[in-house]
Amino acid sequence: MAQAVVIGAGPAGLMAAEELAAAGHDVLVAEAKPSVARKFLMAGKSGLNLTKDEPLETLMLAYGEASDWLRPMISEFDADGVQDWARELGQELFTGSTGRVFPTVMKASPLLRAWLGRLETAKVQIKTRWRWLGWDCDALLFDTPDGKCPLTPDVTVLALGGASWARLGSDGKWAGTLQQNGVALAPFAPANSALSVDWSPHMQSHFGAALKSVRWMAGDTDSRSEATISATGLEGGGLYSLTPALRAGAPLYVDLVPDLDQAALQSRLAAKKSKTTLSQWLKKSLRLPPQKVALFHEMVKSSALPRDQWTRALKNLPICHAGLRPMDEAISTAGGVKRVALTEGLMLTAMPGVFCAGEMLDWEAPTGGYLLTACLATGRWAGRSAVDWLRDG
């Protein structure tokens, strides 16, 4: 029987398992899916952004209201810590112009193979197709290929993920089990989410086109990253950091020419003949790409837009949308186990000996390396705290 059971074989769970094994404990990792770290591998398809190479104080700004909670954990495993860890696993890294850090191979699979090899050397057992059913009295109960299996470990780490991308393992079904055991949870909500837009037919030719050199604005937040026009709406890093504001109901605006101020635009407009149409000015004078021109026309019903409002609309174009896409499509989720339900070591106050880590905690962050950094850091923190609890108990 394992002294320690970790439920969930994503980055947070594997990190917790490694810490427990390094302290000499027998560790079993239970994963419901047929293979481990599926969301991690999916992230690797776009290059595996490991972290953001920036000072701690700048890094922590990405975690918003949860920054003071996560600070001790990320301070001990910050951007430098993540990079050192990846290099120890034999990965060569590079840092892009925006500070994002990637493996040179731009894949997750080599790093994961090396990590699993190190865990095997440490004698960590990994059981796949083991779905956690909750507790049966004091025992963890699993549905396994060989039937129901109860385990009564000395310590448990839950790393069950959030409530998006259920097909990869994060279905949020664990929430009911924890609530029944007196654990305070915040409702799940989409984070890093695309937007639904009911496009008119003339936008179809622009599906897949990127909107670059733009500034998105919602509430007190803005972003200079790009987004893509899709068949269902708008998606991309430029919008993901605005999800908290959009979720709260803030209207969305875009500046289609962020490198030109109002004075420069007015000067260009004044230099054109009075008979110049809006479309001619956008295309020929401002040299906007077709997707930007199409978005402008889509949003302002430009045939009726007075000439004196052209520049204002370009700098502050309201985006009419139908809200965030369904939560299961979101890259991550907000909500989960509340801070008040946990000790500083991430142990559930209602359930001594049970620790939590990763996306199942109530925090969120934009894409760009912040999500994975916090998952690794909280997994490491929970694993070390579990070691301390076993030693002191």
C-alpha positions in Angstrom: 0.0 0.0 0.0 1.3 3.4 -1.0 2.1 5.9 1.8 1.1 8.7 -0.5 -1.5 8.8 -3.3 -1.6 11.6 -5.8 -4.9 11.8 -7.9 -4.3 13.4 -11.2 -1.3 13.0 -13.5 -1.0 16.5 -14.9 1.9 18.8 -14.2 0.8 19.7 -10.7 0.2 16.1 -9.7 3.5 14.8 -11.2 5.4 17.6 -9.4 3.8 16.7 -6.1 4.6 13.0 -6.6 8.2 13.8 -7.3 8.5 15.8 -4.1 7.0 13.0 -2.0 9.2 10.4 -3.7 12.3 12.5 -3.2 11.6 12.5 0.5 11.6 8.7 0.5 7.8 8.0 0.5 6.1 5.3 -1.6 3.9 7.2 -4.1 1.1 6.0 -6.3 -0.3 8.4 -9.0 -3.9 7.6 -10.1 -5.0 9.0 -13.5 -8.5 8.5 -14.8 -7.5 8.8 -18.5 -5.6 6.1 -20.5 -2.5 8.2 -20.5 -1.0 11.0 -18.4 -0.6 14.8 -18.8 -3.0 15.0 -21.8 -3.6 18.8 -21.4 0.1 19.3 -21.1 0.7 17.5 -24.3 -2.1 19.5 -26.0 -0.4 22.7 -24.9 2.8 21.4 -26.6 1.1 21.3 -30.0 1.5 25.1 -30.0 5.0 25.1 -28.7 4.7 24.5 -24.9 5.1 27.9 -23.4 6.7 26.9 -20.1 7.0 30.2 -18.4 7.5 34.0 -18.9 11.0 35.1 -18.3 10.4 38.2 -16.2 11.1 39.5 -12.7 9.0 38.0 -9.9 7.1 41.3 -9.2 6.1 41.5 -12.9 5.3 37.8 -13.1 3.0 38.1 -10.1 0.9 40.8 -11.7 -0.6 38.1 -14.0 -2.3 36.4 -11.1 -4.5 39.3 -10.2 -6.4 38.9 -6.9 -4.7 35.6 -6.2 -1.2 37.0 -6.4 -0.7 37.4 -2.7 -1.9 33.9 -2.1 0.4 32.3 -4.8 3.4 34.5 -4.1 5.2 32.2 -1.6 4.7 29.2 -3.9 5.9 31.0 -7.1 8.7 32.7 -5.2 10.2 29.3 -4.6 9.6 28.1 -8.2 9.5 31.2 -10.4 10.5 31.6 -14.1 14.1 30.8 -13.3 13.1 27.7 -11.3 10.9 26.4 -14.2 13.7 26.9 -16.6 16.3 25.2 -14.4 13.9 22.3 -13.9 13.3 21.8 -17.6 17.1 21.9 -18.3 17.7 19.3 -15.6 15.4 17.1 -17.7 17.6 17.6 -20.7 15.6 20.2 -22.5 17.3 23.1 -24.4 15.2 26.3 -24.1 14.9 29.6 -25.9 13.3 32.8 -24.9 11.2 34.7 -27.5 11.1 38.4 -28.1 8.1 38.7 -25.6 9.9 36.8 -22.9 8.0 33.6 -23.4 10.1 30.5 -22.8 9.8 27.4 -25.0 11.7 24.1 -25.4 13.9 24.4 -28.6 12.1 21.3 -30.0 8.8 23.2 -29.6 7.1 20.0 -28.2 6.0 18.7 -24.8 6.6 15.0 -25.4 10.4 14.9 -25.0 10.2 16.8 -21.7 7.3 14.5 -20.5 9.2 11.4 -21.4 12.3 12.5 -19.5 10.1 13.5 -16.5 8.3 10.1 -16.4 11.6 8.4 -16.7 12.9 10.2 -13.6 9.7 9.4 -11.7 10.1 5.7 -12.7 13.6 5.8 -11.3 12.2 7.2 -8.1 9.8 4.2 -8.1 6.7 6.3 -8.4 3.8 4.0 -9.5 1.5 5.5 -12.1 -1.9 3.8 -12.6 -4.0 4.9 -15.6 -7.7 4.3 -16.1 -8.1 4.7 -12.3 -11.0 7.0 -11.8 -11.5 8.4 -8.3 -15.0 7.9 -7.0 -14.5 9.8 -3.7 -14.2 8.4 -0.2 -15.7 5.2 1.2 -15.4 5.9 4.9 -11.7 6.7 5.3 -10.6 5.0 2.1 -10.1 6.5 -1.3 -12.2 4.5 -3.7 -11.2 4.0 -7.4 -12.9 2.5 -10.4 -10.1 0.5 -12.1 -9.9 -1.9 -15.0 -9.8 -4.7 -12.3 -12.9 -3.4 -10.5 -13.3 -1.2 -7.4 -10.1 -0.5 -5.5 -10.0 1.1 -2.0 -6.8 2.7 -0.8 -6.0 4.2 2.7 -2.8 6.2 2.3 -1.1 8.3 4.9 -1.5 11.4 2.8 -3.4 12.4 -0.4 -2.7 15.1 -2.9 -5.6 16.1 -5.2 -4.5 17.6 -8.6 -7.7 17.1 -10.5 -7.7 20.1 -12.8 -10.4 22.7 -13.5 -13.6 22.3 -15.5 -12.6 22.8 -19.1 -11.4 20.4 -21.9 -13.2 17.5 -20.2 -12.1 15.2 -22.9 -8.5 15.6 -21.7 -9.5 14.9 -18.1 -10.5 18.2 -16.4 -14.2 17.7 -16.0 -14.7 19.4 -12.6 -16.8 16.5 -11.4 -14.8 16.3 -8.2 -16.4 19.5 -7.0 -19.5 17.8 -5.6 -17.5 15.3 -3.7 -15.5 18.0 -1.9 -18.6 20.1 -1.2 -20.2 17.0 0.5 -17.1 17.0 2.7 -17.5 20.6 3.8 -14.9 22.1 1.4 -15.7 25.7 0.3 -15.6 26.1 -3.5 -16.0 29.1 -5.8 -18.2 28.4 -8.9 -16.3 27.5 -12.0 -16.2 30.1 -14.8 -14.4 30.2 -18.1 -10.9 31.8 -18.2 -8.8 32.5 -21.3 -11.9 32.2 -23.3 -12.9 33.0 -26.8 -15.9 35.1 -27.6 -19.1 34.2 -29.5 -20.0 36.6 -32.4 -22.9 36.2 -34.7 -21.2 37.2 -37.9 -23.1 38.4 -41.0 -22.4 36.3 -44.2 -19.8 38.7 -45.6 -17.4 37.8 -42.8 -17.1 34.2 -43.8 -14.2 34.9 -46.2 -12.2 36.2 -43.3 -12.5 33.2 -41.0 -9.0 32.2 -39.9 -7.6 35.7 -40.5 -5.5 37.3 -37.7 -6.1 40.8 -36.4 -2.6 42.1 -35.7 -1.3 45.4 -34.5 -4.5 46.1 -32.5 -5.2 47.0 -28.9 -8.1 45.4 -27.1 -9.8 47.1 -24.2 -12.3 45.9 -21.5 -12.9 47.6 -18.2 -9.5 48.6 -16.8 -7.6 46.0 -18.8 -6.0 46.3 -22.3 -4.0 44.0 -24.5 -1.8 44.6 -27.5 -1.8 41.0 -28.6 -3.5 39.6 -31.7 -6.7 37.7 -32.1 -8.2 35.6 -34.9 -11.6 35.8 -36.6 -13.2 32.3 -36.4 -16.5 30.9 -37.6 -17.8 31.2 -34.0 -16.4 34.5 -33.1 -13.0 35.9 -31.9 -10.2 34.0 -30.2 -6.6 34.4 -29.3 -4.1 35.8 -26.7 -5.2 39.3 -27.3 -8.6 38.5 -25.7 -7.7 35.9 -23.1 -6.2 38.4 -20.6 -9.5 40.3 -20.8 -11.7 37.4 -19.8 -12.1 38.5 -16.2 -13.4 41.9 -17.3 -15.6 40.4 -20.0 -17.0 37.8 -17.6 -18.0 40.7 -15.3 -19.9 42.4 -18.1 -17.5 45.0 -19.3 -17.9 46.1 -22.9 -15.2 45.2 -25.4 -13.5 47.8 -27.7 -10.6 47.5 -30.1 -8.2 50.2 -31.4 -7.5 49.1 -35.0 -4.6 51.6 -35.4 -2.9 51.8 -32.0 0.3 53.3 -33.5 -1.6 56.3 -34.8 -3.1 58.9 -32.4 -6.2 60.9 -33.1 -4.2 63.9 -34.3 -2.4 61.8 -36.9 -5.6 60.2 -38.1 -7.3 63.6 -38.4 -4.4 64.9 -40.4 -4.6 61.9 -42.8 -8.4 62.4 -43.1 -8.1 66.1 -43.8 -5.6 65.4 -46.6 -8.2 63.4 -48.5 -10.7 64.8 -50.9 -14.2 65.3 -49.6 -15.6 62.7 -52.0 -13.3 60.0 -50.5 -15.4 57.1 -49.2 -14.8 55.5 -45.8 -13.7 52.2 -47.5 -11.3 54.0 -49.8 -9.8 55.9 -46.8 -9.4 52.7 -44.8 -7.8 50.7 -47.6 -5.8 53.2 -49.5 -4.7 55.9 -47.0 -4.5 53.8 -43.8 -3.6 50.5 -45.7 -5.7 48.4 -43.3 -5.7 44.7 -44.2 -9.0 43.2 -45.5 -9.9 41.6 -42.2 -9.6 44.9 -40.3 -11.7 46.7 -42.8 -14.3 43.9 -42.7 -14.5 44.0 -38.9 -14.9 47.8 -38.9 -17.8 47.6 -41.3 -19.3 44.7 -39.4 -19.4 46.6 -36.2 -20.3 50.2 -37.1 -22.8 49.8 -39.9 -20.4 52.2 -41.7 -22.7 53.3 -44.5 -24.5 55.6 -41.9 -21.3 56.7 -40.0 -20.7 60.4 -40.2 -17.3 61.5 -41.5 -16.5 63.3 -38.2 -16.8 60.0 -36.3 -14.5 57.9 -38.5 -11.3 58.4 -36.5 -13.1 58.0 -33.1 -14.6 54.7 -34.3 -11.2 53.4 -35.5 -9.6 54.1 -32.1 -12.5 52.8 -30.0 -14.5 50.4 -32.0 -17.2 48.6 -30.0 -17.3 44.9 -30.5 -20.8 43.5 -30.4 -20.6 39.9 -29.2 -22.8 37.2 -27.7 -20.6 36.5 -24.6 -17.9 34.0 -23.8 -17.8 30.7 -25.5 -18.9 27.6 -23.5 -16.7 26.8 -20.5 -15.5 23.5 -21.8 -13.9 25.3 -24.7 -12.0 27.7 -22.5 -8.2 27.1 -22.1 -8.6 27.2 -18.3 -11.2 28.0 -15.6 -11.6 30.3 -12.7 -13.1 29.0 -9.5 -12.4 25.9 -7.5 -11.2 25.3 -4.0 -11.2 28.6 -2.1 -8.2 29.9 -0.2 -10.2 29.9 3.0 -10.7 26.1 2.7 -6.9 25.5 2.8 -4.0 25.9 5.2 -0.9 27.8 4.0 0.5 24.4 3.0 -2.6 23.8 0.7 -4.1 21.2 3.0 -7.9 21.1 3.3 -8.8 22.3 6.8 -11.9 20.1 6.7 -9.9 17.0 5.7 -6.5 16.7 7.4 -3.9 14.9 5.3 -5.6 15.9 2.0 -3.8 18.5 -0.1 -4.8 20.3 -3.3 -2.8 21.7 -6.2 -3.0 23.1 -9.7 -6.0 24.4 -11.6 -8.5 23.0 -9.1 -7.5 25.9 -6.8 -9.4 29.2 -7.1 -7.0 31.3 -9.2 -6.6 32.2 -12.8 -4.0 33.7 -15.1 -3.6 34.6 -18.8 -1.8 32.4 -21.2 1.9 33.1 -21.8 3.5 30.7 -19.4 1.7 31.9 -16.3 -0.7 28.9 -16.1 1.9 26.2 -16.3 4.3 28.1 -13.9 1.6 28.2 -11.2 0.5 24.6 -11.7 4.1 23.4 -11.3 4.7 25.7 -8.3 1.5 24.7 -6.5 2.2 21.1 -7.1 5.7 21.4 -5.7 4.4 23.3 -2.7 1.6 20.8 -2.0 4.1 17.9 -2.3 6.6 19.5 0.1 3.8 20.4 2.5 2.6 16.8 2.5 6.1 15.7 3.2 6.3 18.1 6.2 2.9 16.9 7.4 4.0 13.2 7.3 7.2 14.1 9.2 5.5 16.1 11.9 2.4 13.9 12.2 
